[in-house]
Amino acid sequence: MEILSTSPEAARRLSGHESTVHAVCALAIQQAQARGLPLLKIDVRPAWSHEYDERTGIIIDVEISAPSDERFSYWDALCERLSFLQLSLPLQEQRFLQDQVSLLVNKG
């Protein structure tokens, strides 16, 4: 499994928030392991205009190998864990997660 940042633009957008993005990726890995789901990769990329704020937003795209119902269950559990993570972060990082990060779970 690999974590990728696919462009200098993605790196620019998450600059200063690397530890928060790393924590989100770690939660994605933990949840996949807890469910026995093969996590193929995590791609951190800039958001496109139709996905999110096109100037500052990022997408954390998690690719797992699982049927639709298991992917939905995984996404739901991951979002619940992210809510707890968000509450433990400083206000600036809470805002970053809420306003600038979108999480996708795709079939690999």
Secondary structure, 3 states (H helix, E strand, C coil): CEEEECCHHHHHHHCCCHHHHHHHHHHHHHHHHHHCCCEEEEEEEECCCCCCCCCCCEEEEEEECCCHHHHHHHHHHHHHHHHHHHHHCCHHHHHHHHHHEEEEEEEC
